[in-house]
């Protein structure tokens, strides 16, 4: 009976201002990784790692435009032609990570036929 009255401890949501700042910081880290990749690949990788850590700390999801910039298996920064192979096969785009040798497929959306009015 004593345990039912215990106060629950656990996750407390962060203020919206902090979440907005974290999302902005993640975006700037991914953009910096894109810019610096040609000069220093290790630094670009570090920026991606830091962006993921920010997302985990504030318990926010990485926006979809940035999720495509790193491998979901080895977390390496992906640059087509350098660390990523992209192929189109049977109505799907196939992404292949050259670091961990994993691949994932994404279907190509077909356009709906235009109707005459």
C-alpha positions, 0 to 999 in steps of 0.5 A, a space after each residue: 500500500 505504501 508503494 502506490 503513494 510514491 511519487 513517480 520519477 522520470 522523464 520531464 519535458 524540456 521547455 519549448 525554447 530549449 527544444 527549438 534551440 536544440 533543433 536549430 543547433 542540429 541544423 547548423 551542425 549538419 550544414 557545417 558537416 556538409 561544408 567542411 567535408 571536402 577539407 576534413 572528413 573526420 570533422 564532418 563525422 564529428 559534427 554528425 555525431 554531435 548532432 545525434 547526441 543533441 537529439 538524444 539529449 533533448 529527446 527530439 527526432 532528427 528531421 527527415 532532411 537530415 536523416 538522409 545525411 548519415 547511415 542508420 547502421 554505422 552513423 557515418 556521414 554520407 556523401 554520394 560518390 564518396 561514402 554512398 552509392 545510389 542506384 535506381 533499380 526496378 522503381 526503387 532508389 537503392 542507397 548503399 553505404 560504402 563503410 558498413 556495406 548496408 543498403 536500404 531501398 526507397 520506392 520511387 513515387 509514381 505520378 498520378 495521371 492528369 485528368 482532362 477537364 
